[in-house]
Amino acid sequence: MDVPFWVWAITIAAIIGMLVFDFVGHVRTPHAPSLREAATWSAVYVALAVVFGILVWIFAGGQYGGEYFAGYITEKSLSVDNLFVFVLIMASFAVPRELQQKVLLFGITFALVLRTIFIFLGAAAIENFSWVFYLFGAFLIYTAVAQARASGHDDDEFKENAFLRLTRKLVPTTNEYHSDRMTTKIDGKRFITPLAIALVAIGSADILFAVDSIPAIFGLTEETFLVFSANAFSLLGLRQLFFLIDGLLDRLVYLHYGLAVILGFIGIKLLIHALHENELPFINGGEHVTAIPEVPTWLSLAVIVVTLFVTTVASLARSRRDEREAAARAGTTGTPTLGTTGPDGPPVGDPVGPAAGDAARPGAHAPAPAGTADRRDGHGDR
């Protein structure tokens, strides 16, 4: 696939333009987006990704068009799984809802830059060393097994990584949010706010996400332009998707099994391709191994779509069944359900105390997680 420089330039300019529009039009003024706003813009970004794929199909052919759509759907599904980690980070750092958009957009921009670097490094490695496909394939199969053995989304606590702990140790941090500022001055000394720490958490988490996603998409296409564009379009609109499906993530109880199937399938596909390109002297004397036919793009796309469909349907059915069973148990034991009034207090399940809802009110100072020093003395910039 020969992509002219001007096509690269227009694509990159359009992506940067969409990020700038997102910031100026939605994020610069802090607010909690409505469900309608999130749904509308999620649909817009998905539509743009589909239009781009259709253009690839028309001007480059069905082979490359299919590779793009397979890559885009895979990256989008991995991104949905990553959103659960973002939810845990937002809760752990008590990020006010009206400030979450800024953290997400900055994190997505950082992720796009980071993945672009990984993509070009991966493309260079594949171009010069065909045995890299063996490494990518083996790693994806290992990741698939780890996904299948994981407990899904049962872990509801975010664990700080080493990079985040180092940031806390080296940089002075305030104990409260200061509007949407990343830094603030207290007694003439510069501090970073919990909002900046949350951004570091999102960005450092995406480093781990990229380790899975980049080998996965290289298993579907070797075209650097398609790998980059599929990654970019899967990340664009992720901010809106976060607010759209925030409450639905817990219902996707089988998503990790679906991702395990997809990653395992792509890993096997990569190993088959590595055998076809084999140059290792200790495998078949350095000759190509073509006994097993390569997996066509249409089959990859079909496996990905069917797996995600079955996973989603099964997850929603399981969630509905669990809700019915929980309601039946509550009815037989007489336990008040969510929203019912207890004998001597507020509705069961509602927040209690003056702090309830503080993190959601515009302008409110939400507390930072435990471990940050309280350096407020009444003389600094608030």
C-alpha positions in Angstrom: 0.0 0.0 0.0 1.7 3.2 -1.2 0.4 6.1 0.8 1.5 9.6 -0.5 2.9 12.1 1.9 0.0 14.5 1.4 -2.5 11.7 2.5 -0.4 11.3 5.7 -0.4 15.1 6.2 -4.1 15.5 5.7 -4.9 12.5 8.0 -2.6 13.8 10.8 -3.9 17.3 10.4 -7.5 16.1 10.6 -6.8 14.1 13.8 -5.1 17.0 15.5 -7.9 19.3 14.4 -10.5 16.9 16.0 -8.5 16.9 19.3 -8.3 20.7 19.3 -12.0 21.0 18.5 -12.7 18.6 21.4 -10.7 20.7 23.8 -12.1 24.1 22.7 -15.6 23.0 22.2 -16.1 20.7 25.1 -13.3 20.5 27.6 -12.0 24.1 28.1 -15.2 25.0 30.0 -15.5 22.4 32.8 -18.8 20.7 32.8 -20.3 17.2 33.2 -21.6 16.1 29.8 -25.2 15.0 29.5 -26.1 11.5 28.3 -27.4 13.1 25.1 -24.2 15.0 24.4 -22.1 11.9 25.0 -24.2 9.7 22.8 -24.3 12.3 20.0 -20.5 12.9 19.8 -19.8 9.2 20.3 -21.9 8.5 17.2 -20.2 11.3 15.3 -16.7 9.9 15.9 -17.8 6.4 15.1 -19.3 7.7 11.9 -16.1 9.5 11.0 -14.1 6.3 11.5 -16.5 4.4 9.3 -16.4 7.0 6.5 -12.6 6.9 6.7 -12.7 3.1 6.3 -15.1 3.4 3.3 -12.6 5.8 1.7 -9.8 3.3 2.2 -12.0 0.6 0.7 -12.8 2.7 -2.3 -9.3 4.0 -3.1 -7.1 1.2 -1.8 -9.3 -1.8 -2.3 -11.3 -4.3 -0.3 -8.2 -6.0 1.2 -6.9 -2.9 2.9 -10.4 -1.7 3.7 -11.1 -5.0 5.5 -7.8 -4.8 7.4 -8.6 -1.3 8.6 -12.1 -2.3 9.9 -10.7 -5.4 11.6 -8.0 -3.3 13.3 -10.4 -0.5 14.2 -13.0 -2.9 15.8 -10.2 -4.7 17.7 -8.7 -1.5 19.0 -12.1 -0.1 20.0 -13.0 -3.2 21.9 -9.7 -3.1 23.8 -10.3 0.6 24.5 -13.7 -0.3 26.1 -11.9 -2.7 28.4 -9.4 0.0 29.2 -12.3 2.4 30.2 -12.9 0.2 33.3 -9.4 1.1 34.5 -10.2 4.8 33.8 -13.3 4.5 36.0 -11.2 3.1 38.8 -8.7 5.9 38.5 -11.4 8.5 38.5 -12.9 7.0 41.6 -9.6 6.5 43.4 -8.6 10.1 42.9 -12.1 11.4 43.5 -11.9 13.5 40.3 -15.0 15.8 40.2 -17.2 14.8 37.3 -17.0 18.1 35.6 -13.1 17.8 35.5 -13.0 14.2 34.2 -13.3 15.4 30.6 -10.0 17.3 30.8 -8.2 14.3 32.4 -9.5 12.0 29.7 -8.7 14.2 26.7 -5.2 14.9 27.9 -4.7 11.2 28.6 -6.0 10.3 25.2 -3.7 12.8 23.5 -0.7 11.4 25.4 -1.8 7.9 24.5 -2.0 8.8 20.8 1.5 10.2 20.8 2.9 7.2 22.7 1.2 4.7 20.4 2.5 6.5 17.3 6.0 6.1 18.6 5.3 2.4 19.3 3.8 1.9 15.9 6.8 3.2 14.0 9.2 1.2 16.2 7.1 -1.9 15.6 6.9 -1.2 11.8 10.7 -0.8 11.7 11.2 -4.0 13.6 8.9 -6.0 11.3 10.6 -4.5 8.2 14.0 -5.7 9.3 13.4 -8.8 11.4 10.6 -11.2 10.3 11.1 -13.2 13.5 9.4 -10.4 15.4 6.1 -12.0 14.4 7.0 -15.0 16.5 7.5 -12.6 19.5 4.3 -10.7 18.9 2.3 -14.0 18.4 3.7 -15.7 21.5 3.0 -12.5 23.6 -0.6 -12.2 22.4 -1.3 -15.9 23.2 0.2 -15.4 26.7 -1.9 -12.3 27.1 -5.0 -14.2 26.0 -4.4 -16.9 28.6 -3.9 -14.2 31.3 -7.2 -12.5 30.2 -9.1 -15.7 30.3 -7.8 -16.6 33.8 -8.5 -13.1 35.1 -11.5 -12.4 37.3 -12.8 -9.8 34.9 -13.9 -6.6 36.6 -14.2 -7.9 40.1 -11.3 -5.9 41.4 -12.7 -2.5 42.3 -9.5 -0.9 43.6 -6.9 0.9 41.5 -3.3 0.1 42.4 -0.7 2.8 41.7 2.2 1.7 39.5 5.8 2.5 40.1 5.9 5.5 37.8 3.0 7.1 39.7 4.6 6.4 43.1 7.8 8.0 41.9 5.9 11.1 40.7 4.4 11.5 44.1 7.7 11.1 45.8 9.6 13.6 43.6 7.0 16.3 43.1 5.2 18.3 45.8 1.5 17.6 45.7 -1.5 19.5 47.2 -4.2 17.7 49.1 -7.2 19.2 47.2 -8.3 20.2 43.7 -7.9 23.8 42.6 -10.6 24.2 39.9 -9.2 22.6 36.7 -5.6 23.7 37.3 -2.8 21.2 37.0 -0.4 23.3 39.2 -0.8 25.9 41.9 1.3 28.2 44.1 1.3 28.0 47.9 3.5 30.4 49.8 5.5 31.1 46.6 6.2 27.4 46.0 4.8 25.5 43.0 2.8 22.3 43.7 1.0 20.0 41.3 -2.7 19.2 42.0 -4.4 15.8 42.3 -5.8 16.5 38.8 -2.3 16.3 37.4 -1.6 13.1 39.4 -4.8 11.6 37.9 -3.5 12.5 34.4 -0.2 10.8 35.1 -2.1 7.7 36.3 -4.2 7.7 33.0 -1.1 8.2 30.9 1.1 5.6 32.6 -1.7 3.1 32.5 -2.0 3.5 28.7 1.7 2.4 28.4 0.6 -1.0 29.5 -2.5 -0.9 27.2 -0.3 -0.1 24.2 1.8 -3.3 24.9 -1.3 -5.4 24.1 -2.9 -3.3 21.3 0.0 -2.6 19.0 1.1 -6.3 18.5 -2.6 -7.1 18.1 -3.2 -4.7 15.2 0.0 -5.7 13.5 -1.4 -9.2 13.5 -4.3 -7.8 11.3 -2.3 -5.5 9.0 1.3 -4.7 8.4 0.4 -1.3 6.8 1.7 1.4 9.1 -0.8 3.9 7.8 -3.7 1.6 8.6 -2.3 0.7 12.0 -1.9 4.4 12.9 -5.3 5.5 11.6 -7.2 2.6 13.2 -5.5 3.4 16.5 -6.2 7.2 16.2 -9.9 6.7 15.4 -10.4 4.2 18.2 -9.0 6.7 20.7 -11.0 9.7 19.3 -14.4 9.7 20.9 -13.1 7.6 23.8 -13.8 10.5 26.2 -17.5 10.7 25.1 -17.7 6.9 25.2 -16.5 7.0 28.9 -19.5 9.1 29.9 -21.9 7.1 27.7 -21.2 3.6 29.0 -19.8 4.5 32.5 -22.8 2.8 34.1 -22.8 -0.2 31.7 -19.2 -1.3 32.2 -20.0 -3.5 35.2 -22.6 -5.3 33.0 -20.0 -6.5 30.5 -19.0 -9.4 32.8 -17.7 -11.6 30.0 -15.8 -9.0 28.1 -12.4 -10.3 29.2 -13.3 -13.7 27.8 -14.2 -12.2 24.4 -10.9 -10.2 24.4 -9.0 -13.4 25.3 -10.5 -15.2 22.3 -9.7 -12.3 20.0 -6.1 -11.9 21.2 -5.5 -15.6 21.1 -6.9 -15.8 17.5 -4.7 -12.9 16.4 -1.7 -14.5 18.2 -2.2 -17.8 16.3 -2.6 -15.8 13.0 0.7 -14.0 13.7 2.5 -17.3 14.4 1.1 -18.8 11.1 2.3 -15.6 9.2 5.7 -15.9 11.0 6.0 -19.5 9.6 5.3 -18.3 6.1 8.0 -15.6 6.5 10.4 -17.9 8.4 14.1 -17.2 8.2 15.2 -18.8 11.5 17.7 -21.5 10.7 16.5 -23.9 13.4 13.0 -24.0 12.0 12.7 -26.0 8.8 16.3 -25.1 7.9 15.5 -21.4 7.5 12.9 -22.1 4.8 9.3 -20.9 4.7 6.7 -23.1 6.2 3.5 -22.9 4.2 1.7 -26.1 5.1 -0.9 -24.1 7.1 -2.7 -21.5 5.0 -2.7 -17.9 6.2 -5.8 -16.5 7.8 -7.7 -14.2 5.3 -8.8 -10.8 6.4 -12.5 -11.5 6.0 -12.2 -14.4 8.5 -10.4 -12.2 11.0 -13.1 -9.6 10.7 -15.8 -12.2 11.1 -14.2 -13.8 14.2 -13.8 -10.4 15.9 -17.4 -9.2 15.2 -19.0 -12.5 16.2 -16.9 -12.8 19.3 -17.8 -9.3 20.5 -21.5 -9.9 19.7 -21.7 -13.2 21.6 -19.8 -11.7 24.5 -22.0 -8.6 24.8 -25.3 -10.6 24.5 -24.1 -13.2 27.1 -22.9 -10.4 29.5 -26.2 -8.5 29.4 -28.2 -11.8 29.8 -26.1 -12.7 32.8 -26.5 -9.2 34.3 -30.3 -9.3 33.9 -30.4 -12.7 35.5 -28.3 -11.6 38.5 -30.5 -8.5 39.0 -33.7 -10.7 39.0 -32.1 -13.1 41.5 -31.0 -10.2 43.7 -34.5 -8.7 43.6 -36.0 -12.1 44.5 -33.6 -12.6 47.5 -34.4 -9.0 48.7 -38.1 -9.8 48.4 -37.9 -13.0 50.4 -35.7 -11.6 53.2 -37.4 -8.3 53.5 -34.2 -6.4 52.9 -34.8 -2.9 51.6 -33.7 -2.5 48.0 -31.8 0.6 46.6 -33.9 3.7 46.9 -36.3 2.4 49.5 -36.6 4.2 52.8 -35.2 2.6 56.0 -37.1 2.9 59.3 -35.0 5.7 60.8 -32.9 7.2 58.1 -32.5 8.3 54.5 -33.1 6.0 51.5 -31.0 2.9 51.7 -28.0 3.1 49.4 -28.1 6.9 49.2 -25.0 8.8 50.3 -25.0 10.0 53.9 -23.2 13.0 55.4 -22.2 16.4 54.3 -19.5 15.1 51.9 -22.0 13.2 49.8 -22.0 14.5 46.2 -19.2 17.0 46.8 -17.1 15.5 44.1 -19.9 16.0 41.6 -20.7 19.6 42.4 -19.0 22.2 40.1 -16.4 24.2 42.0 -16.3 21.8 44.9 -12.9 20.7 46.3 -12.9 17.0 46.3 -10.4 15.3 48.6 -7.3 13.6 47.1 -6.6 10.0 47.9 -4.8 9.1 51.0 -1.0 9.4 50.9 -0.7 13.1 49.8 0.5 15.5 52.3 -1.9 18.2 53.5 -0.1 21.4 52.8 -3.0 23.8 53.0 -2.3 26.7 55.4 -4.7 29.3 54.3 -2.1 31.5 52.6 -1.9 29.9 49.2 -3.7 30.0 45.9 -7.0 28.1 46.2 
